[in-house]
Amino acid sequence: MKRIAIFPGSFDPFTNGHFDVVQRGAALFDELIIAIGNNSTKQRYMPVEKMLEIITALFQSDTRIKVQAYTGLTANFAQEVGARFLLRGLRNTTDFEYENTIAQANRHVNPGLETVFLITSPPLAAISSSIIREIHRYGGNVDAFIPFRI
């Protein structure tokens, strides 16, 4: 059976930390879908369509990695695309607490869905999309934090 995983997130923007998790996660699964969701509690900084275009270009040479936008529950999207695994990156214990709660809820909605956590590579652990947005919003250079040019 094909091991399909989704790596869900708002990716607003897609960071070097996200890039690292995708590269490492792709080695674990037959197919990895970067799933750009819409977080109903956040207003986007970069349009989903733009992130879809950028992330697709970043991984165009790896046929195991696909990029899709979705709406609704992540657990339902996983079921729709035949994914049995959810890939998540953890930067710290705060991330673990948050992600653990989400993983439990996802299993309730989709009992066959396993969440796999990867610890963020140490040099990338301080990177967050929120910080990058703030730096960029006020004219700062974010090139060191993202794998593309804004």
Number of C-alpha atoms within 10 A of each C-alpha: 4 10 13 20 29 31 23 23 18 18 22 23 27 23 22 21 24 23 16 16 21 23 14 13 23 19 11 14 17 15 20 26 23 23 23 25 20 20 12 9 6 9 10 15 14 15 11 20 11 12 19 18 12 19 21 17 12 12 16 13 9 12 10 15 21 16 21 17 18 13 13 11 12 22 25 16 19 24 15 9 12 15 22 19 21 22 22 23 22 19 18 12 9 10 12 17 11 11 17 14 10 15 19 15 13 21 14 12 15 17 12 15 22 17 21 14 16 16 13 20 15 9 9 15 15 13 18 19 20 11 13 21 18 13 13 13 11 8 9 11 13 18 14 12 19 18 18 16 9 11
